[in-house]
């Protein structure tokens, strides 16, 4: 009988990144925590967070994205979606430290919009965004070369979703484009198409294909045939020059790992299970899900619609579970039944990396005079990214 030899199995680079144990400057996924985190079981975490925040006083401003855990969101000075939070940070110039409980691209946007004197901190650098990672600066530059070879680059205006890295926002600014959110994507596309004389304008939409497609088809009345998908992992994007010339919308092959999981089966199943339910989904969902839903809107729109909903109404929500659960608890005493659209539970795994131990560590470090996990965008990238953001702010 032979003795089994131990397997020499090494974690892959991607596995290390997902665990927060390695670094990749071009990725939204970050590095391991350089300090000693308090134990998750520490019963004093809430008191420690409160004490550190009280010690810092007005010197710190804590931002909490809607998708954050309840244990973290309780310490947020303001809550909102990514762009609202970045603007809130910019509106607090007296705050020396901006602690962003969200993901990396959001903290970058806050750094771009705040003053050089303010320091933006992300409690866990491994809190990234899979969608933002689906479009690197090198890939997008190569795509632009493909558009130039097809003879259409001068007709193309880039529109990049807020959920993108600072590098992609800067690319957008350099090429005359704008940023958009899920709530103003329609206005952004209308503006972009109007930038090219003769009605021959095209849009390169980055990095979420679903928001781009849903906005073009549902809101602007285009057809699915007006859209092509550029796949950065295929030669020439997997599309021909003729297909690019014929298209109005050139969609980057990216998606949200949470919203992309909802399916038409999810919609049909919840309608059968809960008679009279209204389906309300985020526009990052697949086109067939959006087409089958009763209502579609941004995170802020979802919240406002549920606030205005009559008592006793029933809702199935297609967005991140932390928010859905929080809304269900908030409106339970009004008799509003609010459920997650899919039967399978799914949190945003990278957003959930911001937990109470990381927040306590970040706040206590700042209270002790040590700035940790600072997010800084270089001057040139900031200049062009801010240009694209300013174009969005100027949209009619």
C-alpha positions in Angstrom: 0.0 0.0 0.0 1.5 3.3 -1.0 1.4 6.4 1.2 -0.6 9.2 -0.2 1.6 12.2 -1.0 0.4 15.7 0.1 -0.9 17.7 -2.8 1.0 20.8 -3.6 -1.9 23.1 -4.3 -1.4 26.8 -4.3 -4.2 29.4 -4.4 -4.6 31.1 -7.7 -4.0 34.9 -8.0 -7.8 35.4 -8.4 -8.5 33.4 -5.3 -6.0 35.4 -3.3 -7.6 38.6 -4.5 -11.1 37.5 -3.6 -9.7 36.7 -0.1 -8.2 40.1 0.2 -4.7 38.6 0.4 -2.9 40.0 -2.5 -2.7 43.2 -4.6 -3.6 44.2 -8.2 -3.4 47.9 -8.9 -5.5 47.5 -12.0 -8.3 45.7 -10.2 -11.1 46.8 -8.0 -10.1 44.0 -5.6 -7.5 45.1 -3.1 -5.1 43.9 -0.5 -5.2 42.3 3.0 -5.7 44.6 6.0 -2.4 45.9 7.2 -3.5 46.2 10.8 -5.0 43.9 13.5 -8.7 43.6 13.1 -10.8 43.2 16.2 -12.5 39.8 16.4 -16.0 39.7 14.9 -17.2 38.1 18.1 -16.0 41.1 20.2 -19.2 42.1 22.1 -17.8 45.7 22.5 -17.5 46.4 18.7 -20.6 48.7 18.7 -19.4 50.6 21.7 -15.9 50.9 20.2 -17.2 52.2 16.9 -19.3 54.8 18.7 -16.5 55.9 21.0 -14.0 56.3 18.1 -16.6 58.2 16.0 -17.4 60.5 19.0 -13.7 61.1 19.5 -13.3 62.2 15.9 -16.4 64.3 16.0 -16.9 66.6 12.9 -13.5 65.6 11.6 -15.0 62.4 10.2 -17.9 61.9 7.9 -19.2 58.3 7.4 -20.9 57.4 4.2 -23.0 54.2 3.9 -24.2 52.7 0.6 -27.7 51.2 0.6 -26.2 47.7 0.1 -24.2 47.8 3.3 -24.8 45.5 6.3 -27.1 46.8 9.0 -24.2 46.6 11.5 -22.3 49.1 9.4 -25.1 51.3 8.1 -26.1 52.3 11.7 -22.9 54.4 11.9 -23.4 56.2 8.6 -24.0 59.9 8.7 -25.7 59.7 5.4 -26.9 56.8 3.2 -27.5 56.6 -0.5 -26.4 55.3 -3.8 -22.8 55.8 -5.0 -23.1 59.2 -6.7 -25.3 60.7 -4.0 -22.7 59.7 -1.4 -19.8 61.2 -3.4 -21.7 64.5 -3.7 -22.6 64.4 0.0 -18.9 64.0 0.7 -18.0 67.0 -1.5 -20.6 69.1 0.4 -18.8 68.5 3.7 -15.5 70.3 3.1 -14.9 70.7 6.9 -14.6 66.9 7.3 -11.0 65.9 7.4 -11.7 62.2 6.9 -14.4 60.6 4.6 -14.9 57.0 5.6 -16.7 55.4 2.6 -18.6 52.2 3.5 -19.1 51.0 0.0 -16.7 49.7 -2.7 -13.5 50.9 -4.3 -14.9 52.9 -7.3 -17.2 54.8 -5.0 -14.3 55.9 -2.8 -12.4 56.9 -5.9 -15.4 59.1 -7.0 -15.5 60.7 -3.5 -11.7 61.4 -3.8 -12.2 63.0 -7.2 -15.1 65.3 -6.0 -13.6 66.3 -2.6 -10.7 68.7 -1.9 -7.1 67.6 -1.8 -7.0 68.3 2.0 -9.7 65.7 2.6 -8.7 62.0 3.0 -11.0 59.3 1.7 -10.7 55.9 3.6 -12.1 52.6 2.5 -12.3 50.3 5.5 -11.4 47.2 3.5 -9.4 47.5 0.3 -10.7 44.2 -0.9 -14.2 45.7 -1.2 -14.3 46.0 -5.0 -16.8 45.7 -7.8 -16.9 42.8 -10.2 -18.7 44.9 -12.8 -16.0 47.6 -12.6 -13.3 45.0 -13.0 -14.9 43.9 -16.3 -13.5 46.9 -18.1 -9.8 47.7 -17.7 -8.1 50.8 -19.2 -6.1 48.7 -21.6 -9.1 46.8 -22.8 -11.1 50.0 -23.4 -8.1 51.6 -25.3 -8.0 48.5 -27.5 -11.7 48.8 -28.2 -11.3 52.4 -29.2 -8.6 51.3 -31.7 -11.1 48.7 -33.1 -13.7 51.5 -33.5 -11.1 53.7 -35.3 -10.2 50.8 -37.7 -13.9 50.5 -38.5 -13.9 54.2 -39.3 -16.5 55.2 -36.7 -14.5 56.5 -33.7 -15.4 60.1 -34.6 -19.1 59.2 -34.4 -18.8 57.4 -31.0 -19.4 59.2 -27.7 -18.5 57.1 -24.6 -21.1 57.0 -21.8 -19.8 55.3 -18.7 -21.8 54.1 -15.8 -20.9 55.4 -12.4 -20.0 51.9 -11.4 -16.6 52.1 -13.2 -13.1 52.7 -12.2 -11.5 56.2 -12.2 -9.4 55.1 -15.2 -12.6 54.4 -17.2 -14.1 57.7 -16.1 -10.9 59.4 -17.2 -11.1 57.7 -20.6 -14.6 58.9 -20.9 -13.6 62.4 -20.1 -10.7 62.4 -22.6 -13.0 61.3 -25.4 -15.8 63.8 -24.9 -18.2 61.5 -23.1 -20.1 61.6 -19.8 -20.8 59.6 -16.8 -24.3 58.4 -15.9 -26.2 56.8 -13.0 -29.1 54.4 -13.3 -31.5 57.3 -12.7 -30.2 59.7 -15.4 -29.0 57.2 -18.0 -31.7 58.2 -20.4 -30.7 61.9 -20.3 -27.1 60.9 -20.7 -27.8 58.9 -23.8 -29.9 61.6 -25.3 -27.1 64.1 -24.7 -24.5 61.7 -26.2 -26.5 61.1 -29.4 -26.9 64.8 -29.8 -23.1 65.4 -29.8 -22.7 64.2 -33.4 -24.2 66.2 -36.3 -26.4 64.5 -38.8 -28.0 62.0 -36.5 -25.2 59.5 -37.1 -24.0 59.4 -33.5 -23.2 56.2 -31.7 -22.6 55.4 -28.0 -20.0 53.1 -26.4 -21.7 52.2 -23.2 -19.4 51.0 -20.3 -19.3 48.7 -18.4 -22.8 47.4 -17.8 -24.4 46.0 -21.0 -27.8 45.6 -19.3 -28.3 49.2 -18.2 -27.2 50.4 -21.6 -29.5 48.0 -23.5 -32.5 48.6 -21.2 -32.2 52.4 -21.4 -31.8 52.3 -25.2 -34.7 49.9 -25.8 -37.1 50.6 -23.0 -36.6 54.4 -22.6 -35.5 55.6 -26.0 -37.5 53.2 -28.2 -34.6 51.6 -30.0 -34.7 48.0 -31.1 -32.5 45.2 -29.9 -31.0 45.1 -33.4 -29.6 48.6 -32.7 -27.4 47.1 -30.1 -24.2 45.1 -30.4 -22.1 43.6 -27.6 -18.4 44.2 -27.6 -16.6 41.3 -25.8 -13.1 42.4 -24.7 -12.0 38.8 -24.5 -12.5 38.1 -28.2 -10.5 39.4 -31.2 -12.0 42.6 -32.4 -14.6 42.4 -29.6 -16.3 39.5 -31.3 -18.1 41.8 -33.8 -17.4 42.7 -37.4 -16.7 46.2 -38.7 -20.0 46.2 -40.5 -21.9 45.3 -37.3 -20.2 48.2 -35.5 -21.1 50.6 -38.3 -24.7 49.5 -38.3 -25.1 49.7 -34.5 -26.3 52.7 -32.5 -25.4 51.2 -29.1 -22.1 49.5 -28.6 -22.5 47.7 -25.3 -19.5 46.6 -23.3 -19.8 43.0 -22.2 -20.1 43.6 -18.4 -22.7 43.0 -15.8 -23.5 43.2 -12.1 -23.1 39.8 -10.5 -26.1 40.4 -8.2 -28.6 41.9 -10.6 -27.5 39.6 -13.4 -28.7 36.5 -11.4 -32.4 37.4 -11.6 -34.2 35.6 -14.4 -37.5 35.4 -16.1 -38.2 32.3 -14.1 -37.7 34.4 -10.9 -40.5 36.7 -12.1 -42.9 34.0 -13.1 -42.3 32.0 -9.9 -42.9 34.9 -7.6 -46.1 35.9 -9.4 -47.4 32.3 -9.0 -46.3 32.2 -5.3 -47.7 35.6 -4.3 -50.9 36.6 -6.1 -51.2 40.3 -6.7 -47.4 40.9 -6.2 -45.8 43.8 -8.1 -42.3 43.2 -9.4 -39.9 46.1 -9.1 -36.4 45.7 -10.4 -33.2 47.6 -11.0 -32.3 48.4 -14.6 -29.0 46.5 -14.2 -31.2 43.3 -14.5 -31.3 41.4 -17.8 -33.5 42.8 -20.5 -36.1 40.0 -20.3 -36.4 40.6 -16.6 -36.9 44.3 -17.0 -39.5 43.7 -19.8 -41.5 41.4 -17.5 -41.4 43.6 -14.4 -44.2 46.0 -13.4 -41.7 48.7 -12.5 -38.1 49.5 -13.1 -35.9 52.1 -11.4 -32.7 53.0 -9.6 -32.0 52.2 -6.0 -33.3 55.6 -4.9 -36.4 55.1 -7.1 -37.1 51.7 -5.5 -37.0 53.2 -2.0 -39.3 56.1 -3.0 -41.8 53.8 -4.7 -42.0 51.6 -1.6 -42.4 54.6 0.6 -45.3 55.7 -1.5 -46.9 52.3 -1.8 -50.3 51.7 -0.1 -50.5 49.6 3.1 -51.1 46.0 2.4 -49.4 46.0 -1.1 -47.1 43.2 -2.1 -43.7 43.7 -3.7 -40.9 41.5 -5.1 -37.7 43.5 -5.4 -34.9 42.7 -7.8 -31.9 44.3 -6.2 -29.3 43.6 -3.5 -30.6 41.6 -0.5 -29.3 43.9 2.3 -31.5 46.7 1.0 -34.5 44.5 0.3 -34.4 43.1 3.9 -34.0 46.5 5.4 -37.0 47.8 3.4 -39.1 44.8 4.4 -38.4 45.4 8.1 -39.0 49.2 7.7 -42.4 48.8 6.2 -43.6 45.7 8.0 -45.8 47.6 10.4 -47.6 49.2 7.5 -48.6 45.7 6.2 -46.4 46.0 3.1 -45.1 42.6 2.1 -41.7 43.0 0.5 -39.7 39.9 -0.7 -36.5 39.3 -2.6 -37.2 38.5 -6.2 -35.2 35.3 -6.3 -35.7 32.3 -3.9 -31.9 32.0 -3.6 -30.3 34.5 -1.2 -27.6 36.6 -2.7 -25.6 39.5 -1.1 -23.1 41.6 -3.0 -20.0 39.7 -1.7 -17.5 42.5 -2.2 -19.8 45.2 -0.7 -20.2 42.9 2.3 -16.5 42.9 3.0 -17.1 46.2 4.8 -18.1 44.7 8.2 -18.0 46.1 11.7 -14.5 44.9 12.6 -13.1 46.7 9.5 -15.1 49.9 10.3 -13.9 49.8 14.0 -10.3 49.3 12.9 -10.5 52.3 10.4 -12.2 54.6 12.9 -9.9 53.7 15.8 -6.9 54.2 13.6 -8.0 57.6 12.5 -8.8 58.5 16.1 -5.2 57.6 17.0 -3.8 59.7 14.2 -3.1 57.0 11.6 -4.7 57.3 8.2 -5.3 53.8 6.8 -6.5 52.5 3.4 -6.5 56.0 1.9 -7.9 56.1 -1.6 -6.1 58.6 -3.9 -6.6 59.2 -7.6 -3.6 60.6 -9.4 -3.9 64.2 -10.7 -4.2 63.4 -14.4 -6.8 60.7 -14.0 -8.7 62.9 -11.6 -8.7 65.8 -14.1 -10.3 63.8 -16.9 -12.6 61.8 -14.7 -13.9 65.0 -13.1 -14.5 66.4 -16.6 -16.7 63.5 -17.4 -18.5 63.8 -14.0 -19.0 67.6 -14.6 -20.6 66.8 -18.0 -23.1 64.6 -16.2 -23.9 67.3 -13.6 -24.5 69.7 -16.5 -27.1 67.5 -18.2 -30.4 69.2 -18.7 
